[in-house]
């Protein structure tokens, strides 16, 4: 996965909207119409590599949450 895809995944896993994340990962898209960015962001979010990376990031976040709760109970 390219750096832009990783940025997309990292930011999306933080709960940022797909459109905002697309702008962050692909700064040149700020010059595009919103009607273009939305579908491109959606398309990228469905990419199998992106889906797999997001799943991995979400699992890591879930494990970190469990550890935090165990420590601070």
C-alpha positions in Angstrom: 0.0 0.0 0.0 1.3 3.5 -0.9 1.8 6.2 1.8 -1.4 7.9 0.7 -3.3 4.7 1.4 -1.7 4.4 4.8 -2.6 8.0 5.7 -6.1 7.3 4.6 -6.4 4.3 6.8 -4.7 5.9 9.8 -7.0 8.9 9.7 -10.1 6.9 9.0 -9.5 4.7 11.9 -9.5 7.8 14.1 -13.1 8.5 13.1 -12.5 11.2 10.6 -14.9 11.3 7.6 -13.9 9.7 4.4 -14.0 13.0 2.5 -11.8 14.7 5.1 -9.4 11.8 5.1 -9.2 11.8 1.3 -8.2 15.5 1.4 -5.5 14.7 4.0 -4.1 11.7 2.0 -4.4 13.4 -1.4 -3.9 17.2 -1.0 -4.2 17.8 -4.7 -7.9 16.7 -4.3 -8.6 20.0 -2.6 -8.8 21.6 -6.0 -11.5 19.1 -7.1 -15.3 19.4 -6.8 -16.8 17.8 -3.7 -19.0 15.8 -6.0 -15.7 14.1 -7.3 -14.0 13.7 -3.9 -16.9 11.9 -2.2 -17.1 9.0 -4.7 -13.3 8.7 -4.8 -13.1 8.5 -1.1 -15.9 5.9 -1.0 -14.1 3.9 -3.8 -10.9 3.9 -1.8 -12.6 2.9 1.4 -13.9 -0.2 -0.4 -10.5 -1.2 -1.7 -9.5 -4.7 -0.4 -6.1 -3.5 0.8 -7.7 -0.6 2.7 -10.4 -2.7 4.2 -7.7 -5.2 5.4 -5.6 -2.4 6.9 -8.5 -0.8 8.6 -9.5 -4.2 10.1 -5.9 -4.5 11.4 -5.9 -1.0 12.9 -9.3 -1.6 14.6 -8.1 -4.8 16.1 -5.0 -3.1 17.5 -7.2 -0.3 18.9 -9.5 -2.9 20.6 -6.5 -4.7 22.2 -5.1 -1.4 23.5 -8.5 -0.5 25.0 -8.7 -3.9 26.8 -5.2 -3.5 28.1 -6.0 0.1 29.3 -9.1 -1.1 31.1 -7.2 -4.0 32.7 -4.6 -1.6 34.0 -6.9 1.1 35.3 -9.7 -1.0 36.9 
